Amino acid sequence: MVVFLHLNPIKQRDKLPLFAEFTRNDMHLRQYGKKIVQMATSGTRFEPVNHLFTSQQEILFGQPEKVQKMFKILRKAPELVVMEGIIEDKLLSKNDLVEFSKLPDLQIARSQICTVLHSAATVLVSQLNQAQQSLVSHLDRHAEVENKANNEQENPET
């Protein structure tokens, strides 16, 4: 995950706790100039991010799973404004990053898929068994009727 941030004027004493909070959460906030970003992105499909850089900009590096935590930390610092980000080789706007942060964890998504597949299989098995069960119950009733008829013929009550 690479997130491009705009930094409004902020005092160094207010900026230091942000650096510490990002570092604690295995994210790294770095400041780069326009020339360095142009050299890094020239000739790549991420060249459109160059228009975001007018001077020094902040770039946050981290794992995609940390997007939700990033937004939680950034709520405490209105001086840092999210502009765009790159997650899993896709350039995303701020709104896309917010939507990405709302996605469930991979383990939760897998468990939800397993639940759906298990419930579909359970319904299929019950539907397949329903025809057999109704056939068995009809045959049992038929056998009972036949047994009654045979018993009445063998033991006629007059």
C-alpha positions in Angstrom: 0.0 0.0 0.0 1.3 3.4 -1.0 -0.9 6.4 0.0 -0.2 10.0 -1.2 -1.0 12.6 1.5 -1.2 16.4 1.4 0.3 17.9 4.6 -1.2 21.2 5.7 1.0 23.3 8.0 1.6 21.4 11.2 3.9 21.9 14.2 6.7 19.4 14.6 5.5 18.5 18.1 2.1 17.6 16.6 3.7 15.7 13.7 6.0 13.5 15.9 3.1 11.5 17.6 1.7 10.7 14.1 5.1 9.3 13.0 5.2 7.2 16.2 1.6 6.0 15.7 2.2 5.0 12.1 5.5 3.2 13.1 3.7 1.3 15.9 1.2 0.0 13.3 4.0 -1.0 10.8 3.4 1.9 8.5 6.0 4.4 7.4 5.3 8.1 6.7 8.0 9.6 4.4 8.4 13.0 2.7 9.5 13.2 -0.9 10.0 16.0 -3.4 8.5 16.3 -6.8 11.7 15.3 -8.7 12.2 12.1 -6.8 8.6 11.0 -7.4 8.9 11.9 -11.1 12.0 9.8 -11.4 10.3 6.9 -9.6 7.1 6.9 -11.6 8.3 7.9 -15.1 7.6 5.2 -17.6 5.2 3.3 -15.3 1.5 3.2 -15.3 1.5 5.2 -12.1 2.8 8.3 -13.8 -0.5 10.2 -13.3 0.4 10.6 -9.6 2.9 13.2 -10.7 0.2 15.8 -10.9 -0.4 15.5 -7.2 3.1 16.7 -6.4 3.7 20.4 -6.5 6.4 20.4 -3.8 7.2 18.2 -0.8 4.5 15.6 -0.3 4.0 12.9 2.3 3.8 9.3 1.2 2.6 6.5 3.6 3.8 3.0 3.0 2.3 -0.1 4.6 0.3 -3.3 4.2 -3.2 -3.2 2.5 -4.7 -4.7 5.7 -3.8 -1.5 7.5 -6.0 0.8 5.5 -8.7 0.9 8.1 -6.2 1.6 10.9 -4.6 4.4 8.7 -8.0 6.2 8.5 -8.5 5.8 12.2 -5.1 7.5 12.8 -5.7 10.2 10.2 -9.0 11.2 12.0 -6.8 12.5 14.8 -4.7 14.6 12.3 -6.9 16.7 10.0 -3.7 18.3 8.7 -3.0 15.2 6.7 -5.3 14.8 3.7 -5.5 11.6 1.7 -5.3 12.3 -2.1 -4.8 8.9 -3.7 -3.3 5.5 -3.1 -1.9 2.4 -4.7 -3.1 -0.9 -3.4 -2.2 -4.2 -5.1 -1.0 -2.4 -8.2 -4.2 -0.4 -8.6 -4.4 3.4 -8.4 -7.3 4.3 -6.1 -9.0 7.6 -5.2 -9.7 8.6 -1.6 -13.3 7.3 -2.0 -12.0 4.0 -3.3 -9.6 3.7 -0.4 -12.5 4.3 2.0 -14.5 1.6 0.3 -11.5 -0.7 0.4 -11.2 -0.1 4.2 -14.8 -1.2 4.7 -14.2 -4.6 3.1 -14.0 -7.5 5.6 -10.8 -9.2 6.5 -9.8 -12.1 4.3 -10.5 -14.7 7.0 -14.0 -13.3 7.5 -14.7 -13.3 3.8 -13.5 -16.9 3.5 -15.7 -18.0 6.4 -18.7 -16.2 4.8 -18.1 -18.0 1.5 -17.8 -21.3 3.4 -21.1 -20.6 5.2 -22.9 -19.9 1.9 -21.5 -23.0 0.2 -22.4 -25.2 3.2 -26.0 -23.9 3.4 -26.4 -24.4 -0.3 -25.2 -28.0 0.0 -27.4 -28.6 3.0 -30.5 -27.4 1.1 -29.6 -29.5 -1.9 -29.2 -32.6 0.2 -32.5 -32.0 2.0 -34.3 -31.5 -1.4 -32.8 -34.7 -2.8 -33.8 -36.6 0.4 -37.3 -35.2 0.4 -38.4 -37.2 -2.7 -37.0 -40.4 -1.2 -38.6 -39.8 2.2 -42.0 -39.1 0.6 -41.7 -42.3 -1.5 -40.8 -44.4 1.6 -43.8 -42.9 3.6 -46.1 -43.7 0.6 -44.8 -47.2 0.4 -45.3 -47.7 4.2 -48.9 -46.5 4.0 -49.5 -48.8 1.0 -47.9 -51.7 3.0 -50.2 -50.9 6.0 -53.2 -50.9 3.8 -52.2 -54.2 2.1 -51.6 -55.8 5.6 -55.0 -54.7 6.8 -56.6 -56.0 3.7 -54.8 -59.4 4.0 -55.7 -59.6 7.7 -59.4 -59.0 7.0 -59.4 -61.6 4.3 -57.7 -64.2 6.6 -59.8 -63.4 9.6 -63.3 -62.5 8.4 -65.4 -61.2 11.2 -69.0 -61.9 10.9 
